[in-house]
């Protein structure tokens, strides 16, 4: 998992509330066995018509936001089913940060384990960021996980809370496997002792 310290990026505004995981990654793509390649299907039903034509007015089809790594959305982002594929799709598409007033609990956990920083700001602050991203060409934010701040070059500044353990894992780039491997030496020692004890008992 890629470590996260500070990111400055264009902002993509998704002015919708209650964005659920089936909208983030529709169920027909859950049969894939890989953890990569889901970015092509992010918001699939919103990005194209039933005939397969791009929806020009959808934010991710707007060339102004093609390099955005920060997504700003309405409250209750990531609600619905507990599919980890939603976090995979956002990450694979290139998003490192999602800012919203509230997030669904299971999605919040899945996103953190996949290197995505979720930032809770007030509805008023999120509304300001949405309007700025929609109206200011090339609008960018800087998100500092170390300082727990969101800033722009126009005077906006907001602070956010983050669980200390989650912050540590994101700063160090540690997912569940990475955390386990940090104790590889102790695990190897335990396994060696366990195997030796089993051998002695079998004699």
C-alpha positions in Angstrom: 0.0 0.0 0.0 1.4 3.4 -0.9 2.1 5.7 2.0 0.2 8.9 2.3 1.7 12.1 3.8 0.5 15.2 1.9 -1.3 15.5 -1.5 -2.0 18.5 -3.6 -4.4 17.8 -6.5 -7.3 18.9 -8.6 -10.7 18.3 -7.0 -13.5 16.4 -8.6 -17.0 17.6 -7.3 -19.6 14.8 -7.0 -22.6 16.8 -5.7 -24.7 13.9 -4.6 -25.7 12.4 -1.3 -26.2 8.8 -0.3 -23.8 7.5 -2.9 -24.0 3.8 -2.3 -21.5 1.1 -3.1 -23.6 -0.3 -6.0 -23.3 3.0 -7.7 -19.6 3.2 -7.0 -19.0 -0.3 -8.5 -22.1 -2.0 -9.9 -22.7 -5.6 -8.9 -22.1 -7.1 -12.4 -18.4 -6.4 -11.9 -18.0 -8.2 -8.6 -17.3 -11.6 -10.3 -13.8 -10.4 -11.2 -11.1 -12.2 -9.1 -8.4 -9.5 -9.4 -8.1 -6.6 -7.1 -7.0 -4.3 -10.0 -8.8 -3.0 -13.1 -11.9 -1.8 -11.3 -11.2 1.8 -12.1 -12.6 1.3 -15.6 -16.0 0.5 -14.0 -16.1 3.2 -11.3 -19.6 4.9 -11.3 -20.2 2.8 -14.5 -24.0 3.5 -14.7 -23.5 7.2 -14.2 -20.6 7.6 -16.7 -22.4 6.1 -19.7 -25.9 5.6 -21.1 -27.5 2.2 -21.5 -26.2 2.3 -25.1 -22.6 2.7 -23.9 -22.2 6.4 -24.8 -20.4 8.7 -22.3 -22.6 11.0 -20.3 -20.9 14.3 -21.0 -22.2 16.1 -17.9 -21.0 13.5 -15.4 -18.0 14.8 -13.5 -15.6 12.0 -14.3 -16.2 12.5 -18.0 -15.4 16.2 -17.8 -11.8 16.9 -19.0 -11.4 19.5 -16.3 -11.2 16.8 -13.7 -9.3 14.0 -15.6 -6.3 14.1 -13.3 -8.2 14.6 -10.0 -7.0 12.6 -7.0 -9.4 14.2 -4.6 -13.1 13.6 -4.7 -15.6 15.7 -2.8 -19.1 14.4 -2.3 -22.3 14.7 -0.2 -23.1 13.1 3.1 -23.4 9.3 3.7 -20.9 8.4 1.0 -20.3 4.6 0.6 -23.6 3.5 2.1 -25.2 0.2 1.0 -23.6 -3.2 0.8 -20.2 -3.9 2.4 -18.3 -4.6 -0.8 -14.6 -3.9 -0.6 -14.6 -3.6 -4.4 -15.9 0.0 -3.9 -12.6 1.0 -2.3 -10.7 -0.9 -5.0 -12.5 1.0 -7.8 -11.8 4.4 -6.3 -8.2 3.6 -5.7 -7.6 2.0 -9.1 -9.2 5.1 -10.8 -6.6 7.2 -9.0 -8.4 8.8 -6.0 -6.3 9.1 -2.9 -8.7 11.2 -0.9 -12.5 11.4 -0.5 -14.0 14.4 1.4 -17.6 14.3 2.6 -19.6 15.2 5.7 -20.2 11.6 6.6 -19.3 8.1 5.4 -20.8 4.6 5.9 -18.9 2.8 8.6 -18.0 -0.4 6.7 -16.9 1.6 3.6 -14.8 3.9 5.9 -12.9 0.8 7.2 -12.4 -0.7 3.8 -11.1 2.6 2.3 -8.5 3.0 5.0 -7.2 -0.5 4.5 -6.8 0.3 0.8 -4.8 3.5 1.3 -7.6 6.0 0.7 -7.8 8.9 3.2 -11.4 9.7 4.1 -11.9 13.3 5.4 -15.0 14.3 7.3 -15.7 18.0 7.1 -18.9 19.9 8.0 -21.7 20.2 5.4 -20.9 23.9 5.0 -17.2 23.3 4.4 -18.1 20.5 1.9 -20.5 22.8 0.1 -17.8 25.5 -0.2 -15.4 22.9 -1.8 -18.1 21.6 -4.2 -18.8 25.1 -5.4 -15.2 26.0 -5.7 -14.4 22.8 -7.7 -17.4 23.5 -10.0 -16.7 27.1 -10.7 -12.9 27.7 -10.4 -10.8 26.3 -13.2 -8.1 24.0 -12.0 -9.2 24.3 -8.4 -6.8 22.4 -6.1 -6.7 21.3 -2.5 -3.8 20.2 -0.3 -4.6 17.5 2.1 -2.0 16.9 4.9 -2.5 13.7 6.9 0.4 14.6 9.1 -1.2 18.0 10.1 -4.8 16.7 9.6 -5.7 19.8 7.5 -7.3 20.6 4.2 -6.3 23.9 2.5 -6.3 25.8 -0.7 -4.5 28.9 -2.0 -7.6 31.1 -1.5 -7.7 31.1 2.3 -9.7 27.9 2.9 -8.5 25.9 5.8 -10.2 23.1 7.7 -9.1 20.4 10.2 -10.3 16.9 10.4 -10.1 14.1 12.9 -8.5 10.7 12.2 -8.0 7.6 14.4 -4.4 7.4 15.5 -3.9 3.8 14.4 -5.5 4.5 11.0 -3.3 7.5 10.6 -0.2 5.5 11.5 -1.0 2.8 8.9 -1.7 5.3 6.2 1.4 7.3 6.9 3.5 4.2 6.9 1.7 2.6 3.9 0.7 -0.5 5.9 -2.3 -2.6 5.1 -3.3 -5.8 7.1 -0.6 -7.8 5.3 2.0 -5.1 5.8 1.2 -4.9 9.5 1.6 -8.7 9.9 4.9 -8.7 8.0 6.3 -6.1 10.5 6.3 -9.0 13.0 7.8 -11.5 10.6 10.8 -12.2 12.8 8.7 -12.9 15.9 6.3 -15.1 13.9 9.2 -17.1 12.4 10.7 -17.5 15.9 7.4 -18.7 17.3 6.9 -21.2 14.4 10.4 -22.6 14.9 9.8 -23.1 18.6 6.4 -24.6 18.0 7.8 -27.0 15.4 10.6 -28.0 17.8 8.2 -28.6 20.7 5.9 -30.7 18.4 8.9 -32.8 17.3 9.9 -33.4 21.0 6.4 -34.5 21.9 6.3 -36.9 19.0 9.5 -38.7 20.1 
